């Protein structure tokens, strides 16, 4: 590919920010050039600013970087001409202002944050599902007079659901119901106190159900000119935090227009092959892996499938309602569901010419 593209991480000290730093280490296309965080971390070496919690050593090159303030990035006169892509893991409270400022300044912002996902001219992308929605980039830049742009990936639980639904769209989906069992890492390092989650299930995750009920409709919708026509089915979600470190598990019920067999669904999952070219470093060889064992998928056994970028499905069986199938889906929430998803989006944008290689 030639010279690597310089990238930065916004919100580098948080849980998803750390996952970006870990996954970008040694990336064949991207080189980590800057780390950004709040004022209290600015000026410190990354090893001193970040309370590293991943079960891997902190990359040595990143550890010695001096953290820069998000208050400065994208401000007139402070543009870093070497940086092309900014991966955003910012807190929602500051993400809107910072991401827009950076896009206006000319950066490509690949965001894992929810604040811009449902805006009409912002692509919400899972490349194996709706890479064509990246065409909204041109509309966004024109509408907002930005030199750069924002592209988002979905919520961690939405990615698992929407990717598993894509092969089933051919059968005419009319209704989806989903109950999630979500890992504690999805709440961040200090998100759920241990005394609250050990020996317990918490049947509420703030704003999670709203995201799961709205985001899949945009992702699985169709691009019509300069707008997305949402998918026509409905999604009803119930979301729960469980004492699992990594890996979101989802029980899914899908109702179809006509009768469908368990075998047809299995074949659709097994034969799913995206209709676009996604041969990039983070693209899994099989986006969906069918687990035939009756007690799979399981987080401990299956969250790292495809280096954490594949979604596993299993326990496929008829539902009690007419024309209904139910199954279990599982994906790694901080890789496929967060940092890895943003990196894959950026790779596809490079391959499609939205991000220059020079």
N, C-alpha and C positions, 0 to 999 in steps of 0.2 A: 504493500500500500504506500510505501514511501515514508516521509516524515510523519510522526505521530501528531495528532490534534491535541492541543493543550486544553485541559478542562479544569473547572473548579467545582467545589462542593459548597453549597449554601446550607448552613445548619450542620456543620461537620462534626460537632461534638455530641449530638444526640444519637439515639439508637439507630435510626435509618441512615443518618450521616456517617456513622461508623461503618455500617454495612457498605455504603458507597466506597469509602476509603479502602476497605478490605477487598472488594470486588474489582476495583480499578487497578489495584497493584499488579503490575505485569501485563495489563491489557495490551493486546497487540496493536490496537488502533489509537488508543487514548493515553495521554500522559497527564498525570495529576500535576497541575501547576500552581494551585492556590486552594487554601482552606479558609472558609469564612464562618464566623460565629458572632455571638453577641459581644457587646463592649467589654463584659467581664472576662471574656476569654481572649480578646484581641491583645496582641503583643506577646503572648505566651507561646512557648513551643507546644506543638500539638500533644506531645506526650504528657505535658503538665496541665493542659487545658481539658483534655478528654478523659473521663473516667471509663476506660476501655473495659468492655464486658464480654466481647465476643470470644469464643473458645479457640482463637487463633492469635498468634503474636501480632502486635501492632506493626504494620509495615515500617521498616526503619526509615525509609526516605520521608514518609509522611510524618513520622514521629519527630523529626528534626525541623519540620516546617514551622514557621511563625504564623500563627493564626491572625487573619485580618478581620476587620469589622464589617459586618453586613451593612452598616450605616454608610459606608464609603463606596461600595461596589455599585457601578452604574451611575454615579453622580457625575455631573459635567466636570471634565478635566481629570477624572480618575480612571477612565476606561483603560483596561489592561489589553493592549492590542494583541498580546500573545494568546489570550484566552478566547476560545470560540464557544464552548458549551459550558453552561452552568447547570449542574444537577442540584435540584432543590429538595431539601429535607427540612425546610423551615417550619417553625410553629405556625399554625394557621393564623394566629393573631397578627403576625407581621408579614406573612407570605404575599398577600395581595399587593401591597405597596412595593415591596422589594422586587418581586418578580416582574411587575409591570415596568418599573424603572429600568431593570436590566434589559428587558425586551426592547424598550424604547431606545436604549443606548446601543443596541446592535447585537446583543448576545442571543444565542439559542438557549432558551430555558427549558430543560427537560425536567418537569416537575412531578414529584410524588405527592404533592399537597392537593387538597380537595377544593381550594377556593375558586379555581378557574374551570374546573372540569365541565360544568354544565352550561358554560357560556357558549352561545350559538356559533361563534367563529373560532373556538378553541378545540382542536382535535383531542378526543379522549380515546386513546389507541391501545389495542392489543394487536400487534402486527399480524399474527396468524388469523385474526378475525376481521379486522377492518383497516388494513394499511391504506386503503384508498381514501380514508378520511383525512389523511395528511394533506390532501389537496386544499383543505381549509386554511392552511398556512398562508397561502397567497391572499385569500379573502381577509384574513386577520390583519396582515400587514397593510393592506390597502385601507381597510376600515379605520385602523387606529394610527396610521401614519408612523408605524414602527419600522426601524431598521432591522430589528430582530423579531423574535416570535416566542410564543409559549406553546408547548405541547405537553399534554398530561397523560399519565397512566392511571388506571382506576384504583379504587379502594382495594385493599388486600383480599377481602372476602369476595368482592365483585369479580376480580380476575378469575378466581377458581370457578365461580358459577358461570360467568359469561363464556369462558373458554370451553367448558363442558357442554354448554347449550348450543354452541355453533354447529357441530355436526348434526344436531337434531332439528335444526331450523327447516331442513328439507321436508320434514314430515308435518309441518304446520302446527306450531306450538300455539295454544290458546291461553294457558295459565301455568304459572310456576309458583310453587311454594318451597321455601327453604328454611331449614333450622341449622344454625351454625354452632360449632364448638370451637371457639377461637383461642389461640395460644396467648399467653401473657406477654410475649415479646411484642405483640401488636400494640400494646399500651405504652411502650417505651420502658426505659430502665427503671424509673420510679413510678410507673403507671398504676400498678396494683400492689398494695402492701402484701407481704407474704402471709400475714395473719388473716388477711381477707380472702385469699385464694386457696391456701392449703386446706385440704379436706372440705372443699366447697365448690359450688358453681354459682356464678353471678349472672342472673338472667337479664342483664341490661348493659348495653354498650352505647354510650351517648352518640347520637346521630348515625349510628351504623346501619340501622334498618332503613332509614331514609335513603342512604347512599345505595344500598343493595336493591331497593325498589325502583330507583330512578336511573342509575348509571347503566345497567345492562340494556335498557331500552334505547339509549343513545348509541352504545357500542354496537348493538346488533341491528341498528337501524340502517337505512340506505341513504347514501349521498345523492342528493338531487340538486344539481347545480351548485349553489353556494350555501345550501342548508342540509341538515340531517332530518330525514323523516323517521321518527322513532319506530321501533318494532311495535306491533299492535297488541301483543299479549300483555298480561298483567303479572307482576311479581309481588308476592307477599312473603315477608321475611321476619324471622324471630332470631335474635342474635344473643349469644351467651359466651361468657369468658370462663374457660376451664383451666385446671392446673397442668397445662402442657407448655413446655418452653417455646417450641417452634412448630408450626404446621397447623393450618386451619382446616378442620374437617367439616363437611357440610352434608346434611341429609336433604336430598332434593326430590320433590314430586313434580312431574311434568305431565300436563294434560294436553292431548293432541286433538286435532280436528277429526281424525278417523282412528279406527282400531290399529294398534301397532304391537308387534311382538317383541319379546325380550331379545330374540336373536337379531332382529333388525336393528335394535339399539346397539347391541354389542358390535355388530358389523360396522355401524356408523362410527363408533368410537375407534375401533381397531383400524379402520381404513381412512380415518381422517387425515387429510393432507392439505395443507393450506394451498390456495390457488395462486399465491404470489411467491416470488423468489425471496427467501429469507435465509440465505446462507451467510450468516454473520457469526462472530465469535460467541455471542451469548444465546444464539438461537438453538433450542434443543432439537435433536434429531427427530424425536417424537414429542410433539406438544402435549399429547394425551396418551397415557399408558393405561391399558386395560388390565386390571388385576382380577384374575379368575378365582383366587382363593376366597372362600366364603367369609373369611374374617378380615379382609383387606378392602381398602387401604387403611393403614395405621400411620400416625405421625412418626413414630420411632423408625419404622421400616421404610417409609415411602416419601418422606418430605424432601430428601436429597436426590430424588430421581431426576435425571437429566441435569445434574449439578444444581439442583434446586429450581430448575426452570420448567420442569414438566408437571402437569396435573395428572394425578392418578384417579381412576374411577373404578368402582366395583359394586358388589351387591346389587346388581341390576335385576329387577323383578317387577312383575305387574303390581300396580296399585289397586286399591279397593274401588276407586271411582272408575267410571267408564272411560276407555281410551287413555288410561293413565299408566305411566311407568315411574318407578322410584329407584334411586341409586345413591351411592355415597361418592363424594368427590373430595379430594385433598390436595393442597398445595403449600409450598413453603412461603409463609407470609412476608418475611423480610427480604427474600430473594425474588421469587417470581411475583410476589405481591407488593414489592416496593422497589428497592434499589435496582435489582436485576431487571425489572420491567422498564425502568427509566433508561438504563444503559442499552437494553435491546432497542427501545424506541430510537435512541440516538444513533445506534448503528444503522438502522434501517433508513433514517433520514440522511446519513452520509451516503449510503448506497444509492439512494434515489436522488441525490444531488441537492437536497435542501440545505445541507451543510457542506461547505467547500473543504476539500482535502488539502488545499494549499494555503 
